[in-house]
């Protein structure tokens, strides 16, 4: 009887070690060489460490490696939460090439208008820093009716991106 219990304990130990080996080996095979939480390295990435409201930035280059613009991911607090934008600038680091909304939680029918093509189409060609206005000049943008906090957040985020990239490009 004692011999059967010993065999059972040894068999259980062997199965446990084998199972652990399989699980550990599988996790090693699934690793991509990056530490947990480490983002993928993006070509042309710019260090944004220490800049509030800026989560990523990169140089945009052509096939020859010439800088053709800059992209900055920025966020500001809107009415219902953070609004995260990607602002793309021309090589002068002042003229906006495009604006895209990465994420937001603004109210449908009000602040959510910022994610529509109609709203976003006003940004290409604008000169940063931007301000709310009647879009009568190159630095004024139309506010979203009934969504003042959302409009202010978009302006803040764009201007944060401009402040960061203009300082970077001037180096």
ZAMIKE-898732 format. One record per residue (C-alpha): residue number from 1; residue in three letters; chain; x, y, z. Coordinates in steps of 0.02 Angstrom, whole numbers, padded with zeros to 5 digits. Each point is the difference from the previous one (the first is absolute). Layout:
% residues N
<rec><resi>NUM</resi><resn>ALA</resn><chain>A</chain><u>X</u><v>Y</v><w>Z</w></rec>
...
% end
This chain:
% residues 171
<rec><resi>1</resi><resn>UNK</resn><chain>A</chain><u>00000</u><v>00000</v><w>00000</w></rec>
<rec><resi>2</resi><resn>UNK</resn><chain>A</chain><u>00141</u><v>00118</v><w>00046</w></rec>
<rec><resi>3</resi><resn>UNK</resn><chain>A</chain><u>00087</u><v>-00038</v><w>-00166</w></rec>
<rec><resi>4</resi><resn>UNK</resn><chain>A</chain><u>-00157</u><v>00047</v><w>-00100</w></rec>
<rec><resi>5</resi><resn>UNK</resn><chain>A</chain><u>-00013</u><v>00169</v><w>00088</w></rec>
<rec><resi>6</resi><resn>UNK</resn><chain>A</chain><u>00182</u><v>00037</v><w>-00038</w></rec>
<rec><resi>7</resi><resn>UNK</resn><chain>A</chain><u>-00026</u><v>-00043</v><w>-00184</w></rec>
<rec><resi>8</resi><resn>UNK</resn><chain>A</chain><u>-00153</u><v>00113</v><w>-00004</w></rec>
<rec><resi>9</resi><resn>UNK</resn><chain>A</chain><u>00096</u><v>00145</v><w>00077</w></rec>
<rec><resi>10</resi><resn>UNK</resn><chain>A</chain><u>00144</u><v>-00023</v><w>-00123</w></rec>
<rec><resi>11</resi><resn>UNK</resn><chain>A</chain><u>-00122</u><v>-00009</v><w>-00147</w></rec>
<rec><resi>12</resi><resn>UNK</resn><chain>A</chain><u>-00087</u><v>00159</v><w>00058</w></rec>
<rec><resi>13</resi><resn>UNK</resn><chain>A</chain><u>00167</u><v>00089</v><w>00019</w></rec>
<rec><resi>14</resi><resn>UNK</resn><chain>A</chain><u>00054</u><v>-00053</v><w>-00176</w></rec>
<rec><resi>15</resi><resn>UNK</resn><chain>A</chain><u>-00165</u><v>00058</v><w>-00076</w></rec>
<rec><resi>16</resi><resn>UNK</resn><chain>A</chain><u>00012</u><v>00167</v><w>00092</w></rec>
<rec><resi>17</resi><resn>UNK</resn><chain>A</chain><u>00178</u><v>00030</v><w>-00061</w></rec>
<rec><resi>18</resi><resn>UNK</resn><chain>A</chain><u>-00048</u><v>-00045</v><w>-00179</w></rec>
<rec><resi>19</resi><resn>UNK</resn><chain>A</chain><u>-00154</u><v>00113</v><w>00004</w></rec>
<rec><resi>20</resi><resn>UNK</resn><chain>A</chain><u>00103</u><v>00144</v><w>00068</w></rec>
<rec><resi>21</resi><resn>UNK</resn><chain>A</chain><u>00130</u><v>-00028</v><w>-00137</w></rec>
<rec><resi>22</resi><resn>UNK</resn><chain>A</chain><u>-00132</u><v>00003</v><w>-00136</w></rec>
<rec><resi>23</resi><resn>UNK</resn><chain>A</chain><u>-00081</u><v>00159</v><w>00067</w></rec>
<rec><resi>24</resi><resn>UNK</resn><chain>A</chain><u>00167</u><v>00088</v><w>00024</w></rec>
<rec><resi>25</resi><resn>UNK</resn><chain>A</chain><u>00065</u><v>-00055</v><w>-00170</w></rec>
<rec><resi>26</resi><resn>UNK</resn><chain>A</chain><u>-00160</u><v>00059</v><w>-00086</w></rec>
<rec><resi>27</resi><resn>UNK</resn><chain>A</chain><u>00014</u><v>00171</v><w>00083</w></rec>
<rec><resi>28</resi><resn>UNK</resn><chain>A</chain><u>00180</u><v>00017</v><w>-00060</w></rec>
<rec><resi>29</resi><resn>UNK</resn><chain>A</chain><u>-00050</u><v>-00043</v><w>-00178</w></rec>
<rec><resi>30</resi><resn>UNK</resn><chain>A</chain><u>-00136</u><v>00133</v><w>00005</w></rec>
<rec><resi>31</resi><resn>UNK</resn><chain>A</chain><u>00116</u><v>00141</v><w>00053</w></rec>
<rec><resi>32</resi><resn>UNK</resn><chain>A</chain><u>00050</u><v>00125</v><w>-00135</w></rec>
<rec><resi>33</resi><resn>UNK</resn><chain>A</chain><u>00159</u><v>00057</v><w>00083</w></rec>
<rec><resi>34</resi><resn>UNK</resn><chain>A</chain><u>-00078</u><v>00148</v><w>00090</w></rec>
<rec><resi>35</resi><resn>UNK</resn><chain>A</chain><u>-00027</u><v>00021</v><w>00184</w></rec>
<rec><resi>36</resi><resn>UNK</resn><chain>A</chain><u>-00179</u><v>00003</v><w>00062</w></rec>
<rec><resi>37</resi><resn>UNK</resn><chain>A</chain><u>-00077</u><v>00171</v><w>-00031</w></rec>
<rec><resi>38</resi><resn>UNK</resn><chain>A</chain><u>00136</u><v>00052</v><w>-00122</w></rec>
<rec><resi>39</resi><resn>UNK</resn><chain>A</chain><u>-00068</u><v>00076</v><w>-00159</w></rec>
<rec><resi>40</resi><resn>UNK</resn><chain>A</chain><u>00058</u><v>-00044</v><w>-00173</w></rec>
<rec><resi>41</resi><resn>UNK</resn><chain>A</chain><u>00142</u><v>00110</v><w>-00062</w></rec>
<rec><resi>42</resi><resn>UNK</resn><chain>A</chain><u>-00066</u><v>00109</v><w>-00141</w></rec>
<rec><resi>43</resi><resn>UNK</resn><chain>A</chain><u>00116</u><v>00061</v><w>-00137</w></rec>
<rec><resi>44</resi><resn>UNK</resn><chain>A</chain><u>00036</u><v>00184</v><w>00023</w></rec>
<rec><resi>45</resi><resn>UNK</resn><chain>A</chain><u>-00063</u><v>-00001</v><w>00180</w></rec>
<rec><resi>46</resi><resn>UNK</resn><chain>A</chain><u>00037</u><v>00155</v><w>00103</w></rec>
<rec><resi>47</resi><resn>UNK</resn><chain>A</chain><u>00028</u><v>-00012</v><w>00187</w></rec>
<rec><resi>48</resi><resn>UNK</resn><chain>A</chain><u>-00149</u><v>00080</v><w>00089</w></rec>
<rec><resi>49</resi><resn>UNK</resn><chain>A</chain><u>00054</u><v>-00040</v><w>00178</w></rec>
<rec><resi>50</resi><resn>UNK</resn><chain>A</chain><u>-00050</u><v>00139</v><w>00119</w></rec>
<rec><resi>51</resi><resn>UNK</resn><chain>A</chain><u>-00124</u><v>00088</v><w>-00114</w></rec>
<rec><resi>52</resi><resn>UNK</resn><chain>A</chain><u>-00175</u><v>00012</v><w>00073</w></rec>
<rec><resi>53</resi><resn>UNK</resn><chain>A</chain><u>-00140</u><v>-00041</v><w>-00120</w></rec>
<rec><resi>54</resi><resn>UNK</resn><chain>A</chain><u>00116</u><v>-00074</v><w>-00132</w></rec>
<rec><resi>55</resi><resn>UNK</resn><chain>A</chain><u>00003</u><v>-00190</v><w>-00011</w></rec>
<rec><resi>56</resi><resn>UNK</resn><chain>A</chain><u>00094</u><v>-00026</v><w>-00164</w></rec>
<rec><resi>57</resi><resn>UNK</resn><chain>A</chain><u>00085</u><v>00094</v><w>-00140</w></rec>
<rec><resi>58</resi><resn>UNK</resn><chain>A</chain><u>00094</u><v>-00047</v><w>-00157</w></rec>
<rec><resi>59</resi><resn>UNK</resn><chain>A</chain><u>00083</u><v>00070</v><w>-00152</w></rec>
<rec><resi>60</resi><resn>UNK</resn><chain>A</chain><u>-00084</u><v>-00045</v><w>-00163</w></rec>
<rec><resi>61</resi><resn>UNK</resn><chain>A</chain><u>00127</u><v>-00037</v><w>-00136</w></rec>
<rec><resi>62</resi><resn>UNK</resn><chain>A</chain><u>-00001</u><v>-00044</v><w>-00184</w></rec>
<rec><resi>63</resi><resn>UNK</resn><chain>A</chain><u>00092</u><v>-00148</v><w>-00076</w></rec>
<rec><resi>64</resi><resn>UNK</resn><chain>A</chain><u>00163</u><v>00099</v><w>-00006</w></rec>
<rec><resi>65</resi><resn>UNK</resn><chain>A</chain><u>-00011</u><v>00038</v><w>00187</w></rec>
<rec><resi>66</resi><resn>UNK</resn><chain>A</chain><u>-00044</u><v>00184</v><w>-00023</w></rec>
<rec><resi>67</resi><resn>UNK</resn><chain>A</chain><u>-00118</u><v>00068</v><w>00133</w></rec>
<rec><resi>68</resi><resn>UNK</resn><chain>A</chain><u>-00168</u><v>00042</v><w>-00081</w></rec>
<rec><resi>69</resi><resn>UNK</resn><chain>A</chain><u>-00096</u><v>00039</v><w>00158</w></rec>
<rec><resi>70</resi><resn>UNK</resn><chain>A</chain><u>-00032</u><v>-00041</v><w>00182</w></rec>
<rec><resi>71</resi><resn>UNK</resn><chain>A</chain><u>-00138</u><v>-00095</v><w>00089</w></rec>
<rec><resi>72</resi><resn>UNK</resn><chain>A</chain><u>-00041</u><v>00031</v><w>00183</w></rec>
<rec><resi>73</resi><resn>UNK</resn><chain>A</chain><u>-00123</u><v>-00097</v><w>00108</w></rec>
<rec><resi>74</resi><resn>UNK</resn><chain>A</chain><u>-00073</u><v>00115</v><w>00132</w></rec>
<rec><resi>75</resi><resn>UNK</resn><chain>A</chain><u>-00144</u><v>00001</v><w>00123</w></rec>
<rec><resi>76</resi><resn>UNK</resn><chain>A</chain><u>-00102</u><v>00125</v><w>00101</w></rec>
<rec><resi>77</resi><resn>UNK</resn><chain>A</chain><u>-00149</u><v>-00015</v><w>00114</w></rec>
<rec><resi>78</resi><resn>UNK</resn><chain>A</chain><u>-00167</u><v>00032</v><w>-00085</w></rec>
<rec><resi>79</resi><resn>UNK</resn><chain>A</chain><u>-00175</u><v>-00002</v><w>00073</w></rec>
<rec><resi>80</resi><resn>UNK</resn><chain>A</chain><u>-00017</u><v>-00188</v><w>00024</w></rec>
<rec><resi>81</resi><resn>UNK</resn><chain>A</chain><u>00183</u><v>-00054</v><w>00007</w></rec>
<rec><resi>82</resi><resn>UNK</resn><chain>A</chain><u>00163</u><v>00010</v><w>-00092</w></rec>
<rec><resi>83</resi><resn>UNK</resn><chain>A</chain><u>00003</u><v>00041</v><w>-00185</w></rec>
<rec><resi>84</resi><resn>UNK</resn><chain>A</chain><u>00151</u><v>-00077</v><w>-00085</w></rec>
<rec><resi>85</resi><resn>UNK</resn><chain>A</chain><u>00053</u><v>00072</v><w>-00168</w></rec>
<rec><resi>86</resi><resn>UNK</resn><chain>A</chain><u>00137</u><v>-00029</v><w>-00127</w></rec>
<rec><resi>87</resi><resn>UNK</resn><chain>A</chain><u>00056</u><v>00167</v><w>-00072</w></rec>
<rec><resi>88</resi><resn>UNK</resn><chain>A</chain><u>00106</u><v>-00007</v><w>-00156</w></rec>
<rec><resi>89</resi><resn>UNK</resn><chain>A</chain><u>00106</u><v>00151</v><w>-00042</w></rec>
<rec><resi>90</resi><resn>UNK</resn><chain>A</chain><u>00092</u><v>00054</v><w>-00157</w></rec>
<rec><resi>91</resi><resn>UNK</resn><chain>A</chain><u>00191</u><v>00015</v><w>00008</w></rec>
<rec><resi>92</resi><resn>UNK</resn><chain>A</chain><u>-00017</u><v>00178</v><w>00066</w></rec>
<rec><resi>93</resi><resn>UNK</resn><chain>A</chain><u>-00072</u><v>-00077</v><w>00161</w></rec>
<rec><resi>94</resi><resn>UNK</resn><chain>A</chain><u>-00136</u><v>00133</v><w>-00005</w></rec>
<rec><resi>95</resi><resn>UNK</resn><chain>A</chain><u>-00120</u><v>-00042</v><w>-00142</w></rec>
<rec><resi>96</resi><resn>UNK</resn><chain>A</chain><u>-00124</u><v>-00139</v><w>00040</w></rec>
<rec><resi>97</resi><resn>UNK</resn><chain>A</chain><u>-00007</u><v>-00134</v><w>-00136</w></rec>
<rec><resi>98</resi><resn>UNK</resn><chain>A</chain><u>-00136</u><v>-00103</v><w>00082</w></rec>
<rec><resi>99</resi><resn>UNK</resn><chain>A</chain><u>-00089</u><v>-00034</v><w>00161</w></rec>
<rec><resi>100</resi><resn>UNK</resn><chain>A</chain><u>-00075</u><v>-00166</v><w>00052</w></rec>
<rec><resi>101</resi><resn>UNK</resn><chain>A</chain><u>-00093</u><v>-00051</v><w>00156</w></rec>
<rec><resi>102</resi><resn>UNK</resn><chain>A</chain><u>00076</u><v>-00156</v><w>00077</w></rec>
<rec><resi>103</resi><resn>UNK</resn><chain>A</chain><u>-00124</u><v>-00012</v><w>00143</w></rec>
<rec><resi>104</resi><resn>UNK</resn><chain>A</chain><u>-00130</u><v>00100</v><w>00094</w></rec>
<rec><resi>105</resi><resn>UNK</resn><chain>A</chain><u>-00151</u><v>-00027</v><w>00111</w></rec>
<rec><resi>106</resi><resn>UNK</resn><chain>A</chain><u>-00094</u><v>00158</v><w>-00043</w></rec>
<rec><resi>107</resi><resn>UNK</resn><chain>A</chain><u>-00190</u><v>00007</v><w>-00009</w></rec>
<rec><resi>108</resi><resn>UNK</resn><chain>A</chain><u>-00082</u><v>-00056</v><w>-00162</w></rec>
<rec><resi>109</resi><resn>UNK</resn><chain>A</chain><u>-00081</u><v>00145</v><w>-00090</w></rec>
<rec><resi>110</resi><resn>UNK</resn><chain>A</chain><u>00109</u><v>00127</v><w>00090</w></rec>
<rec><resi>111</resi><resn>UNK</resn><chain>A</chain><u>00185</u><v>-00024</v><w>00034</w></rec>
<rec><resi>112</resi><resn>UNK</resn><chain>A</chain><u>00012</u><v>-00160</v><w>-00103</w></rec>
<rec><resi>113</resi><resn>UNK</resn><chain>A</chain><u>-00012</u><v>00113</v><w>-00153</w></rec>
<rec><resi>114</resi><resn>UNK</resn><chain>A</chain><u>00190</u><v>00021</v><w>00015</w></rec>
<rec><resi>115</resi><resn>UNK</resn><chain>A</chain><u>00022</u><v>-00173</v><w>-00078</w></rec>
<rec><resi>116</resi><resn>UNK</resn><chain>A</chain><u>-00098</u><v>00041</v><w>-00159</w></rec>
<rec><resi>117</resi><resn>UNK</resn><chain>A</chain><u>00084</u><v>00033</v><w>-00167</w></rec>
<rec><resi>118</resi><resn>UNK</resn><chain>A</chain><u>-00096</u><v>00163</v><w>-00013</w></rec>
<rec><resi>119</resi><resn>UNK</resn><chain>A</chain><u>00078</u><v>00067</v><w>00161</w></rec>
<rec><resi>120</resi><resn>UNK</resn><chain>A</chain><u>00175</u><v>-00071</v><w>-00032</w></rec>
<rec><resi>121</resi><resn>UNK</resn><chain>A</chain><u>00006</u><v>00072</v><w>-00177</w></rec>
<rec><resi>122</resi><resn>UNK</resn><chain>A</chain><u>00025</u><v>00177</v><w>00069</w></rec>
<rec><resi>123</resi><resn>UNK</resn><chain>A</chain><u>00175</u><v>-00039</v><w>00069</w></rec>
<rec><resi>124</resi><resn>UNK</resn><chain>A</chain><u>00113</u><v>-00035</v><w>-00151</w></rec>
<rec><resi>125</resi><resn>UNK</resn><chain>A</chain><u>00091</u><v>00161</v><w>-00041</w></rec>
<rec><resi>126</resi><resn>UNK</resn><chain>A</chain><u>-00033</u><v>00084</v><w>00168</w></rec>
<rec><resi>127</resi><resn>UNK</resn><chain>A</chain><u>00149</u><v>00080</v><w>00084</w></rec>
<rec><resi>128</resi><resn>UNK</resn><chain>A</chain><u>00035</u><v>-00045</v><w>00180</w></rec>
<rec><resi>129</resi><resn>UNK</resn><chain>A</chain><u>-00023</u><v>00057</v><w>00133</w></rec>
<rec><resi>130</resi><resn>UNK</resn><chain>A</chain><u>-00187</u><v>-00006</v><w>-00030</w></rec>
<rec><resi>131</resi><resn>UNK</resn><chain>A</chain><u>-00141</u><v>00093</v><w>00087</w></rec>
<rec><resi>132</resi><resn>UNK</resn><chain>A</chain><u>-00189</u><v>-00011</v><w>-00003</w></rec>
<rec><resi>133</resi><resn>UNK</resn><chain>A</chain><u>-00078</u><v>00126</v><w>-00114</w></rec>
<rec><resi>134</resi><resn>UNK</resn><chain>A</chain><u>-00102</u><v>00013</v><w>-00158</w></rec>
<rec><resi>135</resi><resn>UNK</resn><chain>A</chain><u>00135</u><v>-00087</v><w>-00104</w></rec>
<rec><resi>136</resi><resn>UNK</resn><chain>A</chain><u>00029</u><v>00167</v><w>-00085</w></rec>
<rec><resi>137</resi><resn>UNK</resn><chain>A</chain><u>00189</u><v>-00017</v><w>00002</w></rec>
<rec><resi>138</resi><resn>UNK</resn><chain>A</chain><u>00133</u><v>-00135</v><w>-00008</w></rec>
<rec><resi>139</resi><resn>UNK</resn><chain>A</chain><u>00005</u><v>-00030</v><w>00187</w></rec>
<rec><resi>140</resi><resn>UNK</resn><chain>A</chain><u>-00185</u><v>00004</v><w>00046</w></rec>
<rec><resi>141</resi><resn>UNK</resn><chain>A</chain><u>-00109</u><v>-00154</v><w>00010</w></rec>
<rec><resi>142</resi><resn>UNK</resn><chain>A</chain><u>-00187</u><v>-00017</v><w>00017</w></rec>
<rec><resi>143</resi><resn>UNK</resn><chain>A</chain><u>-00063</u><v>-00054</v><w>00170</w></rec>
<rec><resi>144</resi><resn>UNK</resn><chain>A</chain><u>-00123</u><v>-00142</v><w>00017</w></rec>
<rec><resi>145</resi><resn>UNK</resn><chain>A</chain><u>-00170</u><v>00076</v><w>00040</w></rec>
<rec><resi>146</resi><resn>UNK</resn><chain>A</chain><u>-00055</u><v>-00049</v><w>00175</w></rec>
<rec><resi>147</resi><resn>UNK</resn><chain>A</chain><u>00167</u><v>-00080</v><w>00041</w></rec>
<rec><resi>148</resi><resn>UNK</resn><chain>A</chain><u>00114</u><v>00136</v><w>00068</w></rec>
<rec><resi>149</resi><resn>UNK</resn><chain>A</chain><u>00104</u><v>-00117</v><w>00109</w></rec>
<rec><resi>150</resi><resn>UNK</resn><chain>A</chain><u>00026</u><v>-00118</v><w>-00146</w></rec>
<rec><resi>151</resi><resn>UNK</resn><chain>A</chain><u>00051</u><v>00143</v><w>-00116</w></rec>
<rec><resi>152</resi><resn>UNK</resn><chain>A</chain><u>00121</u><v>00068</v><w>00130</w></rec>
<rec><resi>153</resi><resn>UNK</resn><chain>A</chain><u>00076</u><v>-00173</v><w>00022</w></rec>
<rec><resi>154</resi><resn>UNK</resn><chain>A</chain><u>00032</u><v>-00016</v><w>-00187</w></rec>
<rec><resi>155</resi><resn>UNK</resn><chain>A</chain><u>00085</u><v>00171</v><w>-00001</w></rec>
<rec><resi>156</resi><resn>UNK</resn><chain>A</chain><u>00104</u><v>-00046</v><w>00153</w></rec>
<rec><resi>157</resi><resn>UNK</resn><chain>A</chain><u>00054</u><v>-00167</v><w>-00073</w></rec>
<rec><resi>158</resi><resn>UNK</resn><chain>A</chain><u>00049</u><v>00076</v><w>-00168</w></rec>
<rec><resi>159</resi><resn>UNK</resn><chain>A</chain><u>00098</u><v>00140</v><w>00084</w></rec>
<rec><resi>160</resi><resn>UNK</resn><chain>A</chain><u>00089</u><v>-00125</v><w>00114</w></rec>
<rec><resi>161</resi><resn>UNK</resn><chain>A</chain><u>00052</u><v>-00096</v><w>-00155</w></rec>
<rec><resi>162</resi><resn>UNK</resn><chain>A</chain><u>00057</u><v>00161</v><w>-00083</w></rec>
<rec><resi>163</resi><resn>UNK</resn><chain>A</chain><u>00100</u><v>00057</v><w>00153</w></rec>
<rec><resi>164</resi><resn>UNK</resn><chain>A</chain><u>00088</u><v>-00169</v><w>00007</w></rec>
<rec><resi>165</resi><resn>UNK</resn><chain>A</chain><u>00038</u><v>-00022</v><w>-00185</w></rec>
<rec><resi>166</resi><resn>UNK</resn><chain>A</chain><u>00050</u><v>00180</v><w>-00035</w></rec>
<rec><resi>167</resi><resn>UNK</resn><chain>A</chain><u>00128</u><v>-00010</v><w>00142</w></rec>
<rec><resi>168</resi><resn>UNK</resn><chain>A</chain><u>00062</u><v>-00167</v><w>-00067</w></rec>
<rec><resi>169</resi><resn>UNK</resn><chain>A</chain><u>00014</u><v>00061</v><w>-00180</w></rec>
<rec><resi>170</resi><resn>UNK</resn><chain>A</chain><u>00095</u><v>00156</v><w>00055</w></rec>
<rec><resi>171</resi><resn>UNK</resn><chain>A</chain><u>00142</u><v>-00104</v><w>00074</w></rec>
% end
